Amino acid sequence: MEQNRRNFLKASSLIAGGAMLNPLSGYGFNSSVDETIKVALIGCGGRGRGAAAQALSTSQNVQIVAMADAFKDNLDEAYKILTTKKYKDAAGAIVDIKTKIDVPDDRKFVGFDAFKKAIALKDVDVVILATPPGFRPWHFEEAVKNDKHIFMEKPVATDAPGIRKVLEIAEEAKKKKLNVVVGLQRHYQANYREAIKRIHDGALGDIVGGQVYWVGSSPWMKERQPNQTEMEYQMRNWYYFNWLCGDHISEQHVHNIDVANWVKKGYPVTIQGSGGRQVRTGKAYGEIFDHHTLDLVYADGTVISSQCRQFEGTWNRVDEAFVGTKGRIDSFDGKKTILKDYKGGVLYQHDDKGDKNPYQVEHDELFAAIAKGEYKFADAENGAKSTMTSIMGRMATYSGKMIKWDEALNSDINLFPDKLAWDASPKILPGPDGLYPVAVPGKTQVI
């Protein structure tokens, strides 16, 4: 039975795009409760735990068999949380946790090289990549090299060299027919799918403008602890360092920028904008800005305005709006997802009753495809190019310059440390006052 399962997954990586293996053949998946899709979780923070729980909540026979994280306490906490949840089978019955999570101590890996050990396990079929995004290109490369199907969180890199690596590996994944889903979950959200399909079918005419927003409050922050090395501190407080996070324009606003690209069916040719640190200026906030405002200019001359900021006590919006030659959409927020013409007529209104959580849908669809032997998902290229759009935006606000797509993509500025070790130094270090150097528009070089 185990050999059949392994043969299936080997065969599924070789079948033609979109083809499906006969479930009654010797390679059929889930013909028995013993034929389980086995998963390695790489990155055991909050998003990793969430993705793992969603994988385990699909209707497929899914089991976590390995876990990896740079920090043992992260891994231990994730294991505790995941093993205290209740999971159901396809019929809705509560199942024995051992059928869902089987991670003995010898399959719990800790350290910078932990991902390699977990991914290399021969009985792992799928990897979940949920570390801070600066590591994503190397983890993605390792997963494809080892012929694994992949769910990876966004953004998929933090600099142009990382993006180029992801684009290169994405082509390898396609050749191997490995399913790759990227956690830009709006692509798996019913109101976005339905509305954007109609936009692409011409309901609003040509899209000539729009706005995309992620404006809200500050997320978590970790204070420096006694005896931490600089590497450990930055890893713990990863959201505030570009080599790990890419700035919040990439870590969060990439979702909204990706929607603009999706609606326009392309990527900006130039970006210009401004940003800075207005309210979040202390030592604990590393080097990132607290606000960015951009003009995304597409090949046909369309300008989409983009805002992201993290200020307490201010007007908040996480949403998108677009204007066409025949009509407009003012929001993608549930029942407010309405396409309308300029006479007030409703062209389409989404009914969100019964809509599933898109975070769950992306796993439902990925694991269903794997179970059926389908090659269906190749999200990595778009994930990389939308991430590159957000990096381009950061380049524009940090430099104060107009940034062109080709120049940005070909940048050789590499943010990643030359060496990964707890006693090694990241490339950005605090000054004598404890403050980190921050980009200065007009002076900072980004390409």
C-alpha positions in Angstrom: 0.0 0.0 0.0 2.8 2.4 0.9 4.6 1.6 -2.3 1.4 2.3 -4.3 1.1 5.7 -2.6 4.7 6.6 -3.4 4.3 5.4 -7.0 1.3 7.6 -7.4 3.0 10.7 -6.3 6.0 10.0 -8.5 3.6 9.4 -11.4 1.5 12.5 -10.6 4.6 14.7 -11.0 5.0 13.4 -14.6 1.5 13.5 -16.0 0.5 16.1 -18.5 -0.9 19.3 -17.3 -4.6 18.9 -16.3 -4.6 15.1 -16.8 -6.1 12.9 -14.1 -5.0 9.4 -13.2 -7.7 6.8 -13.1 -8.6 6.4 -9.4 -9.3 2.7 -10.0 -5.7 2.1 -11.3 -2.9 0.9 -9.1 -2.0 4.5 -8.5 -5.4 5.7 -7.3 -5.3 8.0 -4.3 -7.5 7.6 -1.2 -8.8 4.2 -2.4 -8.0 3.2 1.2 -7.8 5.1 4.5 -4.2 4.0 4.6 -3.3 6.1 1.5 -2.5 9.4 3.2 -1.1 12.6 1.9 1.8 13.3 4.2 2.9 16.9 4.9 6.0 18.6 6.3 5.4 22.0 8.0 8.3 24.4 7.5 7.9 27.4 9.7 5.8 26.9 12.9 4.7 30.5 13.7 1.1 31.7 13.6 0.6 31.4 9.8 2.3 28.1 9.7 0.0 26.7 12.4 -3.0 28.1 10.6 -2.0 26.6 7.3 -1.3 23.3 8.9 -4.7 23.3 10.6 -6.4 24.1 7.2 -4.5 21.3 5.5 -5.7 18.9 8.2 -9.3 20.2 7.8 -9.6 19.3 4.2 -11.8 16.3 3.2 -8.6 14.4 2.1 -6.6 12.0 4.3 -3.9 14.4 5.3 -1.3 13.9 8.0 1.5 16.1 9.4 4.6 13.9 9.6 7.4 16.4 10.1 7.9 19.9 11.4 10.8 22.4 11.1 11.6 25.8 12.6 14.6 27.8 13.4 13.4 28.0 17.0 12.6 25.0 19.2 10.0 26.9 21.3 8.1 27.9 18.1 8.0 24.2 17.0 7.0 23.0 20.5 4.2 25.6 20.7 2.9 24.7 17.3 2.9 21.0 18.1 1.0 21.6 21.3 -1.6 23.8 19.6 -2.1 21.5 16.6 -2.4 18.3 18.7 -5.1 19.9 21.0 -7.4 20.8 18.1 -10.1 18.4 16.9 -10.3 17.4 13.3 -13.1 15.7 11.3 -13.1 13.2 8.5 -15.0 13.6 5.2 -18.2 12.3 6.9 -17.9 14.9 9.7 -16.8 12.5 12.5 -14.1 13.5 14.9 -10.9 11.4 14.2 -8.1 10.2 16.4 -5.4 12.9 16.5 -2.7 10.3 15.7 -4.2 9.9 12.2 -3.7 13.6 11.6 -0.4 14.4 13.4 2.4 11.8 13.6 5.6 13.8 14.4 7.9 12.0 16.8 11.0 13.8 18.1 13.2 12.4 15.3 11.0 14.2 12.8 11.1 17.6 14.6 13.9 19.6 13.2 15.4 22.8 14.6 17.8 25.3 13.2 18.7 27.1 10.0 19.0 23.8 8.1 15.9 22.2 9.6 14.0 22.7 6.4 16.3 20.6 4.4 16.0 17.6 6.8 12.2 17.8 6.8 11.8 18.3 3.0 14.2 15.4 2.3 12.1 12.8 4.0 11.0 10.3 1.4 7.5 9.8 2.6 6.6 13.6 2.6 4.4 14.4 -0.3 3.6 18.1 0.3 5.4 20.9 2.1 3.9 24.0 3.7 6.4 26.9 3.5 5.4 29.4 6.2 8.7 30.9 7.5 9.4 34.6 7.3 9.4 35.4 3.5 13.1 36.1 3.2 13.8 32.3 3.3 11.1 31.4 0.8 13.2 31.2 -2.4 15.7 28.7 -0.9 12.9 26.6 0.8 11.0 26.6 -2.5 14.1 25.5 -4.4 14.6 22.6 -1.9 11.0 21.5 -2.2 11.0 21.4 -6.0 14.4 19.7 -6.0 12.9 17.0 -3.8 9.7 16.7 -6.0 7.2 17.9 -3.4 3.9 19.6 -4.0 3.9 23.0 -2.3 1.8 25.4 -0.4 3.8 28.6 0.3 2.8 31.8 1.9 3.1 35.2 0.4 5.2 37.2 -0.2 7.6 34.8 -1.9 10.8 36.8 -1.5 12.1 40.2 -0.2 14.5 41.3 -2.9 15.0 41.1 -6.7 17.6 38.2 -6.6 15.1 36.2 -4.5 12.4 36.9 -7.0 14.5 35.8 -9.9 15.3 32.5 -8.1 11.6 31.9 -7.5 10.8 32.6 -11.2 13.5 30.1 -12.2 12.3 27.4 -9.8 8.7 28.0 -10.8 9.6 26.8 -14.3 11.2 23.7 -12.8 8.0 23.0 -10.8 6.0 23.3 -14.0 8.2 20.9 -15.8 7.8 18.4 -13.0 4.1 19.0 -12.8 4.3 19.9 -9.1 1.2 21.7 -7.8 2.2 25.1 -6.2 -0.4 27.2 -4.4 0.7 30.6 -3.1 -1.2 32.1 -0.1 -2.7 35.1 -2.1 -6.0 33.8 -0.9 -8.2 36.3 -2.7 -7.7 34.1 -5.8 -9.6 31.4 -3.8 -12.3 33.8 -2.5 -15.7 33.5 -4.2 -16.6 37.2 -4.4 -13.2 38.1 -6.0 -13.4 35.1 -8.4 -16.9 36.0 -9.6 -16.5 39.7 -9.8 -13.1 39.7 -11.6 -14.4 37.0 -14.0 -17.1 39.5 -15.0 -14.6 42.4 -15.2 -12.4 40.3 -17.5 -15.5 39.5 -19.6 -16.0 43.2 -20.1 -18.8 44.1 -17.7 -17.0 47.4 -16.7 -15.4 48.0 -20.1 -11.7 48.9 -20.0 -10.3 49.4 -16.5 -8.9 53.0 -16.5 -8.2 53.6 -12.8 -8.5 52.3 -9.3 -7.4 52.3 -5.7 -6.0 49.5 -3.5 -5.6 49.9 0.3 -4.1 48.2 3.3 -4.4 50.9 5.9 -4.7 49.8 9.5 -2.8 49.6 12.8 0.5 48.2 13.7 1.0 44.4 14.2 3.0 42.7 16.8 6.5 43.7 17.9 9.1 41.8 19.9 11.3 43.6 22.4 15.0 42.7 22.5 15.8 40.2 25.3 19.0 39.9 27.4 21.8 37.9 25.8 20.2 37.7 22.3 22.6 37.9 19.4 21.7 40.4 16.7 20.8 37.5 14.4 18.4 36.0 17.0 16.8 39.4 17.7 16.1 40.1 14.1 14.8 36.6 13.5 12.4 37.0 16.5 11.4 40.5 15.5 11.4 39.6 11.8 8.5 41.8 10.7 10.7 45.0 11.0 13.7 43.9 8.9 13.6 43.9 5.1 15.8 40.8 4.6 13.1 38.9 6.5 9.9 40.7 5.8 10.3 43.0 2.8 8.5 45.9 4.7 4.7 45.8 5.3 4.2 46.9 1.7 5.2 43.3 0.8 4.2 41.4 3.8 0.6 42.6 3.8 -0.2 45.1 1.0 1.0 42.5 -1.6 -2.6 41.1 -1.4 -4.2 44.3 -2.7 -1.4 45.0 -5.2 -2.0 41.5 -6.5 -5.7 42.2 -7.0 -4.7 45.3 -9.1 -2.5 43.1 -11.2 -5.2 40.4 -11.5 -7.8 43.0 -12.6 -5.4 44.5 -15.1 -4.1 41.1 -16.3 -0.5 42.5 -16.1 2.1 44.1 -13.9 3.1 47.8 -13.7 5.8 49.1 -16.0 6.7 52.0 -13.7 6.0 52.9 -10.1 6.6 56.1 -8.2 5.6 57.2 -4.8 6.5 58.4 -1.3 6.6 57.1 2.2 8.5 57.3 5.5 8.4 56.8 9.3 5.9 59.2 10.8 4.7 57.6 14.0 6.7 54.4 14.4 10.2 55.6 15.0 11.6 53.6 17.9 14.5 51.1 18.1 12.1 48.1 18.1 10.7 49.0 14.7 13.9 48.1 12.8 14.2 49.8 9.4 10.8 49.6 7.8 8.5 52.5 6.9 5.1 53.0 8.5 3.5 54.3 5.3 3.7 54.1 1.6 1.7 55.8 -1.2 2.2 54.8 -4.8 1.1 55.2 -8.4 1.2 51.9 -10.2 1.4 52.6 -14.0 0.4 49.8 -16.4 1.4 49.4 -20.0 -1.8 51.0 -21.3 -1.3 54.1 -19.2 -3.8 53.1 -16.5 -2.8 54.4 -13.0 -3.9 52.5 -9.9 -3.2 54.3 -6.7 -1.9 52.3 -3.7 -1.9 53.1 0.0 -0.6 51.2 2.9 0.1 52.5 6.4 0.2 51.4 10.0 -1.1 54.2 12.2 -3.1 53.8 15.4 -6.4 55.6 15.7 -6.9 56.4 12.0 -9.3 55.5 9.2 -8.8 51.9 8.2 -9.5 50.1 4.9 -8.3 46.8 3.5 -10.0 46.6 0.1 -9.9 47.6 -3.6 -11.9 49.6 -6.0 -11.8 50.0 -9.8 -13.2 52.3 -12.5 -14.0 51.2 -16.0 -15.3 52.9 -19.2 -18.7 51.3 -18.6 -19.0 51.1 -14.8 -17.2 50.6 -11.5 -16.8 48.5 -8.4 -16.3 50.3 -5.2 -15.5 47.4 -2.8 -14.8 43.7 -2.7 -16.2 43.5 0.9 -18.8 40.7 1.0 -22.3 41.8 -0.1 -20.8 45.2 -1.1 -19.2 43.5 -4.1 -21.3 45.2 -6.7 -20.5 45.9 -10.3 -22.6 48.9 -11.4 -22.9 51.1 -14.5 -22.9 54.9 -14.5 -26.7 55.1 -14.6 -27.0 53.3 -11.3 -27.8 49.9 -12.7 -26.5 46.9 -10.9 -24.6 44.6 -13.3 -23.7 42.0 -10.6 -24.0 41.8 -6.9 -22.4 39.0 -5.0 -24.3 37.0 -2.4 -21.7 35.9 0.1 -24.1 33.5 1.9 -22.5 30.1 2.1 -19.0 31.4 0.9 -16.2 29.3 2.4 -13.2 30.8 4.1 -10.7 31.4 1.3 -7.8 30.3 3.5 -9.5 26.9 3.8 -10.5 26.8 0.1 -6.9 27.1 -1.1 -6.0 24.0 0.8 -9.2 22.2 -0.1 -8.5 22.7 -3.8 -4.8 21.9 -3.5 -5.2 18.6 -1.6 -8.2 17.6 -3.8 -6.0 18.0 -6.9 -3.2 16.0 -5.3 -5.5 13.2 -4.2 -7.0 12.9 -7.8 -3.6 13.0 -9.4 -4.3 16.3 -11.1 -1.7 18.9 -12.0 -3.8 22.0 -11.5 -2.0 24.8 -9.7 1.0 26.9 -10.8 0.7 30.0 -8.7 4.5 30.7 -8.2 5.0 32.9 -11.2 2.2 35.3 -10.4 3.1 35.1 -6.7 6.7 36.2 -7.6 5.6 39.0 -10.0 3.0 40.4 -7.6 5.7 40.2 -4.8 8.1 42.0 -7.2 5.5 44.7 -7.7 5.4 45.3 -4.0 9.3 45.3 -3.8 9.2 47.8 -6.7 6.9 50.0 -4.6 9.3 49.8 -1.7 12.2 50.8 -4.1 10.1 53.8 -5.2 9.3 55.0 -1.7 12.8 54.4 -0.3 14.6 56.1 -3.1 12.0 58.8 -4.2 12.7 57.7 -7.8 10.4 56.5 -10.6 11.2 52.7 -10.8 10.9 50.7 -14.0 10.0 47.1 -14.0 13.0 45.7 -15.9 15.5 47.8 -13.8 13.9 46.6 -10.6 13.7 43.0 -11.5 17.4 43.0 -12.6 18.6 44.7 -9.4 21.6 43.0 -7.8 21.0 44.3 -4.3 20.8 41.3 -2.1 19.4 41.8 1.4 20.1 38.3 2.6 23.0 37.7 5.1 26.2 36.3 3.8 26.1 33.6 6.5 23.3 32.1 8.5 24.4 31.4 12.1 23.3 32.6 15.5 26.6 34.4 16.0 26.7 35.8 12.4 25.8 39.4 11.6 22.9 40.4 9.3 23.8 43.1 6.8 21.9 45.9 8.6 23.1 46.6 12.2 22.0 49.2 14.8 24.1 52.2 15.5 25.5 53.2 18.9 22.1 54.7 19.8 20.4 51.4 19.1 18.6 52.8 16.0 18.8 51.1 12.6 19.7 53.0 9.5 16.5 54.0 7.6 16.1 54.7 3.9 16.2 58.4 3.0 14.4 59.4 -0.3 16.8 61.1 -2.7 19.8 59.4 -1.2 19.1 55.7 -0.8 20.2 53.5 -3.7 17.8 50.6 -4.4 18.9 49.3 -7.8 
